Amino acid sequence: MNYFYTIVALDIARDRAYEAAQARRIADLVPERPSLIRRSLAHTLAAVSRGSAAIARRLDDGTADDLVRSLAPGK
């Protein structure tokens, strides 16, 4: 019976070694730094996000000012 467990353990070890080698090969194919297109797209999306956040802040400030004016007594 111990012989069977030894075979199973060796088989599992071989499968894990194969999967590790496969993962290393895949990792070698992936570039270490993002491509120019990805970086450009990320910068563009960040700029759009910052712009929309600034617009939202201005709208919030305007809405708050309008609310204060409408709640002000005597006006």
N, CA, C and O of each residue as an XYZ file, in Angstrom:
300
protein
N       0.813     -1.190      0.000
C       0.000      0.000      0.000
C       0.858      1.257      0.000
O       0.504      2.236     -0.658
N       1.965      1.257      0.713
C       2.849      2.421      0.743
C       3.405      2.721     -0.638
O       3.629      3.881     -0.985
N       3.627      1.684     -1.422
C       4.132      1.872     -2.770
C       3.143      2.699     -3.604
O       3.553      3.556     -4.387
N       1.852      2.442     -3.433
C       0.819      3.171     -4.163
C       0.859      4.662     -3.804
O       0.773      5.517     -4.685
N       0.992      4.970     -2.503
C       1.048      6.367     -2.070
C       2.282      7.071     -2.617
O       2.234      8.260     -2.933
N       3.363      6.356     -2.726
C       4.582      6.928     -3.294
C       4.361      7.291     -4.758
O       4.788      8.358     -5.200
N       3.711      6.435     -5.502
C       3.413      6.698     -6.913
C       2.492      7.904     -7.036
O       2.706      8.766     -7.888
N       1.470      7.966     -6.190
C       0.529      9.084     -6.229
C       1.260     10.391     -5.900
O       1.040     11.403     -6.566
N       2.120     10.379     -4.887
C       2.864     11.579     -4.500
C       3.784     12.028     -5.626
O       3.888     13.224     -5.896
N       4.442     11.099     -6.277
C       5.316     11.448     -7.397
C       4.515     12.017     -8.571
O       4.961     12.942     -9.250
N       3.342     11.458     -8.794
C       2.483     11.951     -9.871
C       2.017     13.380     -9.583
O       2.015     14.230    -10.473
N       1.628     13.634     -8.346
C       1.200     14.988     -7.963
C       2.365     15.964     -8.084
O       2.188     17.081     -8.571
N       3.543     15.557     -7.648
C       4.725     16.422     -7.745
C       5.047     16.728     -9.199
O       5.415     17.857     -9.524
N       4.914     15.748    -10.073
C       5.177     15.969    -11.497
C       4.159     16.937    -12.091
O       4.519     17.805    -12.886
N       2.890     16.791    -11.711
C       1.855     17.713    -12.194
C       2.129     19.139    -11.733
O       1.990     20.082    -12.513
N       2.516     19.301    -10.472
C       2.805     20.638     -9.947
C       4.020     21.249    -10.636
O       4.032     22.446    -10.924
N       5.027     20.448    -10.899
C       6.219     20.950    -11.589
C       5.855     21.385    -13.010
O       6.342     22.409    -13.490
N       5.012     20.618    -13.672
C       4.568     20.976    -15.016
C       3.786     22.281    -15.000
O       4.001     23.151    -15.843
N       2.875     22.416    -14.034
C       2.084     23.653    -13.936
C       2.967     24.848    -13.615
O       2.730     25.939    -14.134
N       3.984     24.671    -12.770
C       4.901     25.760    -12.441
C       5.715     26.166    -13.671
O       5.927     27.353    -13.919
N       6.160     25.188    -14.426
C       6.916     25.493    -15.652
C       6.037     26.216    -16.660
O       6.493     27.135    -17.340
N       4.797     25.808    -16.758
C       3.861     26.460    -17.664
C       3.611     27.907    -17.227
O       3.556     28.805    -18.067
N       3.461     28.134    -15.932
C       3.255     29.493    -15.422
C       4.481     30.364    -15.689
O       4.344     31.544    -16.012
N       5.679     29.790    -15.557
C       6.898     30.553    -15.853
C       6.967     30.934    -17.327
O       7.374     32.046    -17.664
N       6.574     30.023    -18.199
C       6.586     30.332    -19.638
C       5.594     31.443    -19.961
O       5.896     32.333    -20.756
N       4.431     31.398    -19.359
C       3.429     32.439    -19.589
C       3.927     33.772    -19.052
O       3.740     34.809    -19.689
N       4.568     33.751    -17.871
C       5.089     34.985    -17.283
C       6.185     35.583    -18.153
O       6.337     36.804    -18.201
N       6.946     34.745    -18.837
C       7.995     35.255    -19.723
C       7.418     35.949    -20.947
O       8.075     36.810    -21.532
N       6.209     35.594    -21.343
C       5.586     36.203    -22.518
C       5.007     37.578    -22.225
O       4.870     38.395    -23.135
N       4.665     37.845    -20.971
C       4.046     39.114    -20.591
C       5.138     40.168    -20.449
O       6.132     39.943    -19.758
N       4.960     41.317    -21.099
C       5.982     42.359    -20.961
C       6.033     42.884    -19.524
O       5.026     42.884    -18.815
N       7.216     43.330    -19.107
C       7.381     43.777    -17.734
C       6.734     45.123    -17.482
O       6.286     45.385    -16.366
N       6.672     45.972    -18.470
C       6.024     47.263    -18.274
C       4.887     47.397    -19.268
O       4.924     46.799    -20.343
N       3.888     48.170    -18.921
C       2.731     48.288    -19.798
C       3.105     48.892    -21.146
O       4.070     49.648    -21.253
N       2.356     48.561    -22.140
C       2.628     49.076    -23.468
C       2.291     50.556    -23.549
O       1.619     51.098    -22.671
N       2.749     51.193    -24.584
C       2.506     52.619    -24.792
C       1.015     52.898    -24.922
O       0.526     53.912    -24.424
N       0.301     52.016    -25.578
C      -1.138     52.200    -25.762
C      -1.854     52.137    -24.419
O      -2.721     52.966    -24.142
N      -1.502     51.164    -23.583
C      -2.153     51.041    -22.282
C      -1.857     52.239    -21.399
O      -2.744     52.744    -20.712
N      -0.595     52.701    -21.417
C      -0.246     53.866    -20.604
C      -0.988     55.099    -21.086
O      -1.503     55.868    -20.276
N      -1.048     55.297    -22.410
C      -1.746     56.455    -22.968
C      -3.226     56.411    -22.615
O      -3.809     57.426    -22.235
N      -3.821     55.254    -22.741
C      -5.232     55.099    -22.405
C      -5.470     55.368    -20.919
O      -6.457     56.009    -20.556
N      -4.587     54.891    -20.071
C      -4.729     55.121    -18.630
C      -4.613     56.602    -18.297
O      -5.369     57.113    -17.471
N      -3.672     57.295    -18.935
C      -3.521     58.735    -18.693
C      -4.756     59.496    -19.179
O      -5.218     60.424    -18.515
N      -5.279     59.110    -20.317
C      -6.469     59.771    -20.864
C      -7.674     59.565    -19.950
O      -8.401     60.514    -19.654
N      -7.884     58.345    -19.510
C      -9.008     58.063    -18.617
C      -8.849     58.783    -17.279
O      -9.837     59.232    -16.697
N      -7.623     58.895    -16.793
C      -7.394     59.625    -15.549
C      -7.728     61.107    -15.729
O      -8.316     61.724    -14.841
N      -7.357     61.671    -16.866
C      -7.665     63.080    -17.122
C      -9.177     63.299    -17.209
O      -9.693     64.277    -16.668
N      -9.877     62.407    -17.876
C     -11.336     62.511    -17.978
C     -11.962     62.400    -16.592
O     -12.890     63.140    -16.265
N     -11.458     61.481    -15.784
C     -11.981     61.301    -14.435
C     -11.751     62.549    -13.589
O     -12.649     62.982    -12.867
N     -10.553     63.130    -13.673
C     -10.283     64.354    -12.914
C     -11.183     65.490    -13.380
O     -11.681     66.266    -12.563
N     -11.393     65.590    -14.684
C     -12.271     66.635    -15.216
C     -13.704     66.472    -14.748
O     -14.345     67.446    -14.353
N     -14.206     65.260    -14.790
C     -15.591     65.041    -14.360
C     -15.734     65.266    -12.857
O     -16.779     65.730    -12.400
N     -14.707     64.945    -12.092
C     -14.755     65.204    -10.650
C     -14.784     66.704    -10.380
O     -15.503     67.163     -9.492
N     -14.006     67.468    -11.139
C     -14.008     68.926    -10.967
C     -15.377     69.504    -11.320
O     -15.874     70.384    -10.617
N     -15.980     69.029    -12.380
C     -17.317     69.498    -12.773
C     -18.341     69.152    -11.693
O     -19.195     69.971    -11.354
N     -18.251     67.932    -11.155
C     -19.186     67.521    -10.101
C     -19.018     68.391     -8.859
O     -20.005     68.757     -8.222
N     -17.776     68.726     -8.511
C     -17.558     69.603     -7.352
C     -18.156     70.980     -7.587
O     -18.764     71.553     -6.683
N     -17.990     71.524     -8.806
C     -18.573     72.829     -9.106
C     -20.094     72.783     -9.041
O     -20.722     73.710     -8.530
N     -20.686     71.715     -9.553
C     -22.146     71.573     -9.472
C     -22.609     71.461     -8.027
O     -23.613     72.060     -7.642
N     -21.876     70.696     -7.231
C     -22.228     70.562     -5.815
C     -22.131     71.910     -5.111
O     -23.005     72.254     -4.316
N     -21.077     72.681     -5.393
C     -20.921     74.005     -4.779
C     -22.064     74.920     -5.187
O     -22.607     75.648     -4.356
N     -22.435     74.887     -6.471
C     -23.541     75.707     -6.956
C     -24.863     75.311     -6.331
O     -25.666     76.173     -5.973
N     -25.094     74.033     -6.199
C     -26.325     73.538     -5.584
C     -26.373     73.941     -4.113
O     -27.422     74.337     -3.604
N     -25.230     73.838     -3.437
C     -25.186     74.226     -2.018
C     -25.464     75.719     -1.871
O     -26.185     76.132     -0.962
N     -24.895     76.530     -2.764
C     -25.144     77.977     -2.702
C     -26.626     78.282     -2.935
O     -27.212     79.109     -2.237
N     -27.223     77.614     -3.912
C     -28.650     77.813     -4.188
C     -29.497     77.401     -2.991
O     -30.474     78.074     -2.661
N     -29.140     76.329     -2.357
C     -29.882     75.852     -1.191
C     -29.772     76.845     -0.037
O     -30.759     77.128      0.642
N     -28.573     77.368      0.182
C     -28.399     78.360      1.249
C     -29.227     79.608      0.954
O     -29.862     80.163      1.850
N     -29.218     80.040     -0.291
C     -29.992     81.235     -0.659
C     -31.493     81.000     -0.467
O     -32.212     81.896     -0.024
N     -31.959     79.805     -0.798
C     -33.396     79.536     -0.685
C     -33.830     79.396      0.776
O     -34.984     79.667      1.107
N     -32.926     78.982      1.638
C     -33.270     78.814      3.046
C     -32.992     80.061      3.872
O     -33.384     80.130      5.037
N     -32.324     81.042      3.288
C     -31.993     82.263      4.030
C     -33.276     83.015      4.392
O     -34.136     83.224      3.536
N     -33.402     83.413      5.632
C     -34.628     84.105      6.053
C     -34.665     85.547      5.525
O     -33.649     86.241      5.482
N     -35.844     85.962      5.134
C     -36.053     87.341      4.745
C     -35.641     87.704      3.348
O     -35.622     88.890      3.018
N     -35.323     86.783      2.534
C     -34.935     87.139      1.163
C     -35.926     86.603      0.180
O     -35.770     86.801     -1.025
